[in-house]
Amino acid sequence: MKTIDELLADGVSGKRVFVRADLNVPLADGTITDDGRIRAVVPTIKALADAGAEVVVASHLGRPKGAPDPAFSLLPVAERLAELLGTPVAFAEDTVGPAAHAAVDGLEPGQVAVIENLRFNPGETSKDDTERGEFADRLAALADVYVGDGFGAVHRKHASVYDLPARLPHYAGYLIAREVGVLKKLTDDVKRPYVVVLGGAKVSDKLAVIDQLLGKADRLLIGGGMAYTFLKAQGHEVGISLLQEDQIPVVKEYMERAEKNGVELVLPVDVLVSPEFPDLKTKAPSQHTVVDADKIPADQEGLDIGPKTRELYASKLGDAETVFWNGPMGVFEHPDYAEGTKAVAQALVDSDGFTVVGGGDSAAAVRTLGFDENAFGHISTGGGASLEYLEGKTLPGLAALED
């Protein structure tokens, strides 16, 4: 995989460089609530612009239905990027139409333009190779060189991620190079003890990675909504907590394998429960109690790990040389149920090992809860991509850059 350093060494002054970024940031009423993914790609964009390239930045945002939708416009992202770069950023109101060509044609060396949300065009996500290829052809007409730096999208076989690199000289940006380097530390010559913390809502989202980790990790700590399927598999009452009954047989088999393989699989010993889900908009105080994990009332829902579990998980992370964390321990968006996630984050901060926050909600939680990002070994920009890499899958966006 050739990197941006090789491209810069060859010279990019006056060349149009298409940067496929991942600017899929959370928005609330048009306001960016977490700009981490924008900040992550700034070093690549800045290096290219400083070297005299005409930089064309592209990304998706949300899940529009293959047509323009103002709710998913990249305009707020372009404005934030301009603030971070400290220089004006042109914005095109389409992807490959007249506005995009006008914005790109108007660039001078060292200038930057952002084109509109790639998913406004149905060719971006099409499963039809021809339709995707036609859109990639039109994107290729905007640039001379391709730089892939949208790690959060590399597990998608989309036109701008998979097909476009085949049409232009292609290089990996700084972010992708760093993400891949980190993931190799989690898969090749891992320093032990290797502890993995998995949370989030659905156990089905994590089954494939658990399957792989049962042969690689020393300990698995389970939290979040997915923990209740494990507790149910042990025969415990879980009340109205999140539960995937159809996954119980698989979970039982994984628990048996963990014991057979000598992998320590750790589940919550106590949880915070409530008769109703909290209001995440008003953050109003929520009625809740702490109960042992095997004594959840039938009419209540588990919403966070309890204080004994927080101490347990911190102790299990204390001697780790390598930690990978993906998924919050509870409904961290509400202050009443944020302590479990906060405790795991603090344990990573206190660790002397190499700590990786695996993107998605975990990365958002770290920032929301006020932690210094530099206190962690690495905060990934792609939760889904990280998990699929750890599952051993071939990621289309990385494969396209390898050629």
LINBELBEL-V120708 format. One record per residue. N is the residue number from 1. PSI is psi in degrees with one decimal (none if undefined). NEAR is the number of other C-alpha atoms within 10 Angstrom. Layout:
n = <N | N>
psi = <PSI | PSI>
near = <NEAR | NEAR>
This chain:
n = <1 | 2 | 3 | 4 | 5 | 6 | 7 | 8 | 9 | 10 | 11 | 12 | 13 | 14 | 15 | 16 | 17 | 18 | 19 | 20 | 21 | 22 | 23 | 24 | 25 | 26 | 27 | 28 | 29 | 30 | 31 | 32 | 33 | 34 | 35 | 36 | 37 | 38 | 39 | 40 | 41 | 42 | 43 | 44 | 45 | 46 | 47 | 48 | 49 | 50 | 51 | 52 | 53 | 54 | 55 | 56 | 57 | 58 | 59 | 60 | 61 | 62 | 63 | 64 | 65 | 66 | 67 | 68 | 69 | 70 | 71 | 72 | 73 | 74 | 75 | 76 | 77 | 78 | 79 | 80 | 81 | 82 | 83 | 84 | 85 | 86 | 87 | 88 | 89 | 90 | 91 | 92 | 93 | 94 | 95 | 96 | 97 | 98 | 99 | 100 | 101 | 102 | 103 | 104 | 105 | 106 | 107 | 108 | 109 | 110 | 111 | 112 | 113 | 114 | 115 | 116 | 117 | 118 | 119 | 120 | 121 | 122 | 123 | 124 | 125 | 126 | 127 | 128 | 129 | 130 | 131 | 132 | 133 | 134 | 135 | 136 | 137 | 138 | 139 | 140 | 141 | 142 | 143 | 144 | 145 | 146 | 147 | 148 | 149 | 150 | 151 | 152 | 153 | 154 | 155 | 156 | 157 | 158 | 159 | 160 | 161 | 162 | 163 | 164 | 165 | 166 | 167 | 168 | 169 | 170 | 171 | 172 | 173 | 174 | 175 | 176 | 177 | 178 | 179 | 180 | 181 | 182 | 183 | 184 | 185 | 186 | 187 | 188 | 189 | 190 | 191 | 192 | 193 | 194 | 195 | 196 | 197 | 198 | 199 | 200 | 201 | 202 | 203 | 204 | 205 | 206 | 207 | 208 | 209 | 210 | 211 | 212 | 213 | 214 | 215 | 216 | 217 | 218 | 219 | 220 | 221 | 222 | 223 | 224 | 225 | 226 | 227 | 228 | 229 | 230 | 231 | 232 | 233 | 234 | 235 | 236 | 237 | 238 | 239 | 240 | 241 | 242 | 243 | 244 | 245 | 246 | 247 | 248 | 249 | 250 | 251 | 252 | 253 | 254 | 255 | 256 | 257 | 258 | 259 | 260 | 261 | 262 | 263 | 264 | 265 | 266 | 267 | 268 | 269 | 270 | 271 | 272 | 273 | 274 | 275 | 276 | 277 | 278 | 279 | 280 | 281 | 282 | 283 | 284 | 285 | 286 | 287 | 288 | 289 | 290 | 291 | 292 | 293 | 294 | 295 | 296 | 297 | 298 | 299 | 300 | 301 | 302 | 303 | 304 | 305 | 306 | 307 | 308 | 309 | 310 | 311 | 312 | 313 | 314 | 315 | 316 | 317 | 318 | 319 | 320 | 321 | 322 | 323 | 324 | 325 | 326 | 327 | 328 | 329 | 330 | 331 | 332 | 333 | 334 | 335 | 336 | 337 | 338 | 339 | 340 | 341 | 342 | 343 | 344 | 345 | 346 | 347 | 348 | 349 | 350 | 351 | 352 | 353 | 354 | 355 | 356 | 357 | 358 | 359 | 360 | 361 | 362 | 363 | 364 | 365 | 366 | 367 | 368 | 369 | 370 | 371 | 372 | 373 | 374 | 375 | 376 | 377 | 378 | 379 | 380 | 381 | 382 | 383 | 384 | 385 | 386 | 387 | 388 | 389 | 390 | 391 | 392 | 393 | 394 | 395 | 396 | 397 | 398 | 399 | 400 | 401 | 402 | 403>
psi = <117.4 | 144.4 | 169.7 | -29.7 | -37.9 | -38.4 | -46.3 | -35.7 | -32.4 | -18.6 | 129.7 | 4.9 | 125.0 | -5.2 | 147.0 | 120.5 | 120.4 | 116.7 | 112.6 | 102.5 | 172.2 | 96.1 | 29.8 | 75.6 | 154.7 | 138.3 | 145.1 | 110.1 | 42.3 | 0.2 | 132.6 | 125.8 | -14.5 | 109.1 | 18.5 | -42.1 | -29.3 | -47.0 | -31.3 | -28.4 | -7.5 | -43.4 | -38.9 | -48.6 | -43.7 | -42.0 | -41.0 | -45.2 | -42.3 | -27.1 | 3.0 | 9.9 | 156.6 | 107.7 | 123.5 | 112.8 | 133.8 | 150.7 | 170.0 | 167.8 | 117.0 | -157.4 | 63.6 | 161.4 | 42.3 | 20.0 | 155.7 | 137.7 | 112.9 | -27.7 | -19.9 | 21.9 | 145.3 | 4.9 | -47.1 | -32.6 | -42.9 | -39.6 | -40.9 | -38.3 | -40.3 | -40.0 | -42.7 | -35.6 | -22.1 | 29.4 | 152.4 | 145.5 | 122.0 | 150.7 | 128.8 | 133.2 | 11.0 | 179.7 | -47.9 | 12.4 | -161.7 | -40.6 | -40.8 | -45.5 | -37.8 | -42.0 | -42.4 | -42.1 | -24.8 | -2.9 | 140.8 | 160.6 | 131.8 | -2.4 | 162.8 | 140.6 | 146.8 | 128.6 | 160.8 | 165.2 | 118.4 | -30.3 | 2.5 | -13.0 | 126.3 | -20.3 | -22.9 | -45.3 | 6.0 | 143.4 | -7.0 | 119.9 | -37.9 | -46.1 | -42.5 | -42.3 | -38.6 | -39.9 | -39.7 | -37.8 | -42.3 | -35.6 | -39.5 | -28.0 | -12.6 | -9.6 | 168.7 | -27.2 | 149.2 | 132.3 | 117.8 | 119.6 | 17.3 | 74.5 | -35.7 | -9.3 | 1.5 | -12.5 | 6.4 | 134.1 | 70.9 | 161.4 | -47.3 | -15.6 | -42.2 | -45.0 | -38.1 | -41.9 | -28.3 | -15.0 | -7.4 | 155.6 | 133.3 | 147.4 | 154.8 | 135.4 | 176.7 | -38.8 | -48.1 | -42.3 | -40.4 | -42.6 | -44.8 | -39.7 | -40.3 | -44.5 | -31.3 | -30.7 | -18.9 | -6.9 | -27.3 | 128.0 | 52.2 | 135.0 | 134.1 | 155.3 | 140.2 | 113.0 | 131.2 | 129.8 | 121.3 | 131.5 | -153.8 | 179.0 | -51.0 | 129.0 | -29.6 | -28.7 | -19.5 | 0.8 | -44.3 | -39.3 | -34.5 | -41.7 | -43.0 | -41.2 | -20.7 | -14.5 | 2.5 | -39.3 | 156.8 | -33.5 | 143.0 | 121.4 | 124.2 | 131.7 | -167.0 | -169.6 | -30.4 | -21.5 | -27.6 | -25.7 | -36.5 | -43.8 | -38.7 | -38.2 | -24.4 | -2.8 | 10.6 | 151.6 | 133.0 | 8.5 | -135.0 | 23.1 | 161.0 | 132.2 | 133.0 | 89.1 | -36.2 | -15.6 | -3.7 | -44.1 | -39.6 | -43.1 | -42.0 | -42.9 | -39.0 | -37.6 | -38.4 | -41.5 | -40.0 | -46.4 | -42.6 | -38.6 | -3.6 | 21.0 | 124.4 | 113.1 | 114.8 | 127.1 | 161.5 | 143.1 | -17.3 | 156.5 | 157.7 | 128.3 | 155.2 | 150.7 | -11.9 | 155.0 | 139.6 | 157.9 | 110.2 | -12.4 | -50.4 | -21.1 | 26.5 | 144.9 | 140.6 | 138.8 | 122.9 | 157.9 | 164.1 | 129.8 | 158.1 | 149.3 | -21.0 | 13.4 | 37.9 | 124.8 | 147.4 | -23.4 | 17.1 | 162.4 | 132.7 | 128.7 | -7.1 | 159.2 | 151.4 | 178.5 | -37.0 | -36.7 | -37.7 | -45.8 | -40.6 | -48.4 | -38.4 | -39.9 | -35.0 | -19.7 | -12.3 | -37.4 | 9.8 | 138.3 | -26.0 | 131.8 | 132.7 | 126.6 | 124.9 | 114.0 | 129.9 | 161.8 | -14.1 | -164.3 | 74.7 | -17.7 | -18.0 | 131.9 | -27.8 | -20.7 | 28.2 | -12.6 | -34.2 | -46.9 | -40.4 | -39.2 | -40.4 | -44.0 | -43.2 | -37.3 | -35.7 | -41.0 | -40.2 | -13.7 | 146.1 | -2.4 | -177.1 | 115.7 | 131.8 | 123.2 | 118.2 | 45.5 | -171.4 | -136.4 | -29.9 | -45.0 | -41.6 | -39.1 | -42.5 | -44.9 | -42.5 | -37.7 | 2.8 | 19.5 | 149.5 | 119.2 | -30.1 | -7.6 | -8.9 | 153.2 | -41.5 | 138.6 | 113.1 | 152.0 | -1.0 | 96.8 | -49.6 | -41.8 | -41.0 | -46.2 | -43.4 | -34.6 | -45.9 | -25.1 | -11.7 | 11.2 | 154.5 | 123.7 | 120.8 | -42.0 | -32.7 | -39.6 | -38.0 | -30.0 | -17.8 | -29.4 | none>
near = <13 | 16 | 17 | 22 | 16 | 11 | 18 | 15 | 9 | 9 | 14 | 21 | 18 | 17 | 19 | 26 | 26 | 29 | 28 | 26 | 29 | 24 | 28 | 24 | 19 | 16 | 17 | 8 | 7 | 15 | 12 | 14 | 13 | 16 | 18 | 20 | 22 | 19 | 14 | 21 | 24 | 18 | 14 | 21 | 29 | 19 | 17 | 30 | 22 | 15 | 18 | 20 | 27 | 29 | 29 | 27 | 23 | 22 | 23 | 25 | 21 | 15 | 12 | 19 | 12 | 16 | 12 | 18 | 13 | 11 | 13 | 20 | 22 | 26 | 19 | 15 | 23 | 24 | 15 | 18 | 23 | 18 | 12 | 13 | 16 | 10 | 12 | 14 | 22 | 21 | 23 | 23 | 18 | 20 | 24 | 21 | 13 | 12 | 16 | 23 | 17 | 12 | 21 | 24 | 12 | 13 | 19 | 17 | 18 | 22 | 23 | 30 | 23 | 29 | 27 | 27 | 30 | 29 | 26 | 22 | 20 | 17 | 22 | 25 | 22 | 18 | 13 | 9 | 14 | 11 | 16 | 23 | 22 | 16 | 24 | 24 | 18 | 14 | 22 | 21 | 12 | 19 | 18 | 17 | 21 | 26 | 30 | 32 | 27 | 28 | 30 | 24 | 29 | 29 | 23 | 17 | 20 | 25 | 27 | 34 | 29 | 26 | 23 | 27 | 26 | 16 | 17 | 18 | 16 | 26 | 26 | 27 | 28 | 21 | 22 | 25 | 19 | 14 | 20 | 15 | 11 | 19 | 18 | 13 | 14 | 23 | 16 | 8 | 8 | 15 | 15 | 14 | 18 | 22 | 26 | 25 | 22 | 24 | 24 | 22 | 21 | 19 | 26 | 16 | 14 | 20 | 16 | 16 | 18 | 23 | 15 | 13 | 21 | 22 | 13 | 17 | 26 | 20 | 23 | 24 | 20 | 25 | 30 | 26 | 27 | 25 | 31 | 30 | 26 | 28 | 20 | 19 | 19 | 14 | 10 | 15 | 17 | 25 | 19 | 18 | 24 | 19 | 21 | 17 | 13 | 10 | 16 | 18 | 13 | 15 | 22 | 16 | 11 | 18 | 20 | 13 | 16 | 22 | 12 | 11 | 14 | 13 | 20 | 18 | 19 | 18 | 19 | 26 | 18 | 21 | 28 | 24 | 29 | 22 | 18 | 15 | 15 | 21 | 12 | 12 | 8 | 8 | 12 | 12 | 11 | 16 | 13 | 18 | 13 | 18 | 17 | 16 | 24 | 17 | 15 | 23 | 18 | 12 | 13 | 19 | 23 | 33 | 28 | 30 | 34 | 26 | 18 | 15 | 22 | 24 | 15 | 17 | 24 | 19 | 12 | 18 | 26 | 17 | 15 | 22 | 17 | 25 | 25 | 21 | 24 | 24 | 27 | 31 | 32 | 29 | 25 | 25 | 19 | 19 | 15 | 20 | 24 | 20 | 21 | 28 | 26 | 22 | 19 | 21 | 25 | 16 | 20 | 26 | 18 | 15 | 21 | 15 | 21 | 20 | 27 | 23 | 28 | 26 | 25 | 21 | 19 | 25 | 26 | 21 | 21 | 23 | 15 | 15 | 16 | 9 | 15 | 10 | 15 | 9 | 15 | 20 | 19 | 19 | 26 | 27 | 29 | 22 | 23 | 21 | 24 | 26 | 21 | 17 | 20 | 18 | 18 | 12 | 12 | 12 | 18 | 18 | 27 | 22 | 15 | 20 | 22 | 13 | 12>
